[in-house]
Amino acid sequence: MTASDARFMAQALALGRRGMGQTWPNPAVGCLIVRKGRVVGRGWTQPSGRPHAETQALAMAGDAARGATVYVTLEPCAHHGKTPPCTDA
């Protein structure tokens, strides 16, 4: 892990903390999308667990998400529930 990876992961963790205690039944997750050293998307799990952090970050990043690196504090969901899987986003 590089120093910049650690810095971006720390930012993703800080984003996730914004949802602490508000996201039940889902965990509080933070997501940061970085392209060429620049943050192009960010998100965290919203109250009641929707929308998910990854969905918000991808929406903010738009086309800049292609080829970018995603720093997320929990493996993206791959199941169908109240929302489609984040792995399909």
Buried (B, 14 or more C-beta within 10 A) or exposed (E): EEEEEEEBBEBBBBBBEBBEEBBEEBBBBBBBBBBEEEBBBBBBBBEEBEBBBBBBBBEBBEEBBEEBBBBBBBEBBEEEEEBEBBEEB
